[in-house]
Each structure stands twice: as C-alpha cells, then as structure tokens.
Amino acid sequence: MQHRGEILKKVVYDYKEKTGVTIQAIATKAGYDQSTPYRHFEVEELSYHIIRKYGTAIGHDFREDFPDMGDEFMIVSEPKQSYGMSLDQCMEQKELWQRKYIELLEKHNALLSERLNG
C-alpha cells in the first residue's frame, strides 16, 4: 500500500523547489489552512478528494502517482475570470493612470524642490 500523504508531500515539495511557492501558499490555493498540509502528509490513506485539491492548486495530475485514483478525481481547471474589459480597454486604463502618476510625480518634485531651495 502506498503512503498517500508521503507521495503528496514529495510532489508538493518538488513543486515548491521548482517554483519557489511556499507550502502555505499552496495550502491556501488548495482551500486549506496554512498548517493543514503537514497533517495531510502524515495520513497513509489520505482521501483522493484532498489529493485532487492539491493537484488542482499546483497543476499536477495525481493519477500518474495513483493509477487507481480514477477519472472522477482528475484535475478540474478553474474557470477563467472575466474582468469585463478588453485588452485595448486595459491598455487605455494603464496609460491613463500612468499619465496621472507622472503628473503627480512632477508636482511632487516641484514642491520638494521649492522647499529645499527656499
């Protein structure tokens, strides 16, 4: 019998090493408290439902590690969020805020120079 928690731990730590993402961030993305993964790593017969949530969080298909896992536990991709703006609209907004920032920065620099010079 495979120790599911230990396999989960290895995959999660490998992911952490490759990406630099913390275990706590992975746990949060999987929907768990920051300390929960360490308890999961200790469970020999960890639920496939729990394992799948980690797989979804890190983009790993655990069916490779657990052939008996079955398709019902495959990675479910999260729906892409729509923010209601096209790329062109986003670029216009970016340019608008960039201009406003530069205007304020110039005013700030002028006031600072005024105060320093006299």
C-alpha positions as CSV (number, residue, x, y, z in Angstrom):
1,M,0.0,0.0,0.0
2,Q,1.3,3.4,-1.0
3,H,1.5,6.1,1.7
4,R,-0.6,8.7,0.0
5,G,0.5,11.5,2.4
6,E,4.1,10.9,1.7
7,I,3.6,10.9,-2.0
8,L,1.6,14.1,-1.7
9,K,4.5,15.6,0.4
10,K,7.1,14.7,-2.2
11,V,5.1,16.2,-5.1
12,V,4.3,19.3,-3.2
13,Y,7.9,19.8,-2.1
14,D,9.2,19.2,-5.6
15,Y,6.7,21.9,-6.8
16,K,8.0,24.2,-4.1
17,E,11.6,23.7,-5.2
18,K,10.8,24.3,-8.8
19,T,8.7,27.4,-8.4
20,G,9.6,28.9,-5.0
21,V,5.9,28.9,-4.0
22,T,5.6,28.3,-0.2
23,I,3.8,25.3,1.3
24,Q,1.5,27.8,3.0
25,A,0.6,29.4,-0.4
26,I,-0.1,26.0,-1.9
27,A,-2.4,25.1,1.0
28,T,-4.3,28.4,0.7
29,K,-4.8,27.9,-3.0
30,A,-6.0,24.3,-2.3
31,G,-8.5,25.7,0.2
32,Y,-6.8,24.7,3.4
33,D,-5.3,26.4,6.4
34,Q,-1.6,27.0,6.3
35,S,-0.8,24.2,8.8
36,T,-3.1,21.6,7.3
37,P,-0.7,20.2,4.6
38,Y,1.7,19.0,7.4
39,R,-1.1,16.9,8.9
40,H,-2.1,15.6,5.4
41,F,1.5,14.5,4.8
42,E,1.2,12.1,7.8
43,V,-2.0,10.4,6.6
44,E,-1.3,7.0,5.0
45,E,-4.7,6.6,3.3
46,L,-5.4,10.3,2.5
47,S,-8.6,10.9,0.6
48,Y,-8.3,11.3,-3.2
49,H,-10.6,14.2,-2.8
50,I,-8.0,16.0,-0.7
51,I,-5.2,15.0,-3.0
52,R,-7.1,16.3,-6.1
53,K,-7.4,19.7,-4.5
54,Y,-3.7,20.0,-4.1
55,G,-3.3,18.8,-7.7
56,T,-5.6,21.5,-8.9
57,A,-3.7,24.1,-6.9
58,I,-0.3,23.1,-8.3
59,G,-1.4,21.8,-11.7
60,H,-0.4,18.2,-11.1
61,D,-2.4,15.2,-12.2
62,F,-2.1,12.8,-9.3
63,R,-3.5,9.9,-11.4
64,E,0.1,9.4,-12.6
65,D,1.1,8.8,-8.9
66,F,-2.1,6.9,-8.1
67,P,-3.3,4.9,-11.1
68,D,-6.3,3.7,-9.1
69,M,-7.4,7.2,-8.5
70,G,-9.8,7.3,-11.4
71,D,-11.1,10.0,-13.7
72,E,-13.6,11.4,-11.2
73,F,-10.6,12.8,-9.4
74,M,-8.9,14.4,-12.4
75,I,-7.8,18.0,-12.3
76,V,-10.6,20.3,-12.7
77,S,-9.4,23.6,-14.2
78,E,-10.8,26.7,-12.6
79,P,-12.9,28.9,-14.9
80,K,-11.2,31.9,-16.3
81,Q,-12.3,35.1,-14.7
82,S,-13.7,37.8,-16.9
83,Y,-13.0,41.3,-15.7
84,G,-15.3,42.9,-18.2
85,M,-12.6,44.8,-20.1
86,S,-10.9,44.1,-23.4
87,L,-7.1,44.3,-23.8
88,D,-7.5,47.6,-25.6
89,Q,-9.5,49.0,-22.7
90,C,-7.0,47.7,-20.2
91,M,-4.2,49.4,-22.1
92,E,-6.1,52.7,-22.2
93,Q,-6.6,52.5,-18.4
94,K,-3.0,51.7,-17.9
95,E,-1.9,54.8,-20.0
96,L,-4.5,57.0,-18.1
97,W,-3.2,56.0,-14.7
98,Q,0.4,56.2,-15.9
99,R,-0.2,59.9,-17.1
100,K,-1.9,60.7,-13.8
101,Y,1.0,59.2,-11.8
102,I,3.6,61.2,-13.9
103,E,1.6,64.5,-13.4
104,L,1.5,63.9,-9.6
105,L,5.2,62.9,-9.5
106,E,6.1,66.1,-11.4
107,K,4.1,68.3,-9.0
108,H,5.6,66.5,-6.0
109,N,9.1,67.0,-7.3
110,A,8.4,70.7,-8.0
111,L,7.1,71.2,-4.4
112,L,10.1,69.3,-3.0
113,S,12.5,71.4,-5.0
114,E,10.7,74.6,-3.8
115,R,11.0,73.6,-0.2
116,L,14.7,72.6,-0.5
117,N,15.7,75.8,-2.4
118,G,14.0,78.2,-0.3
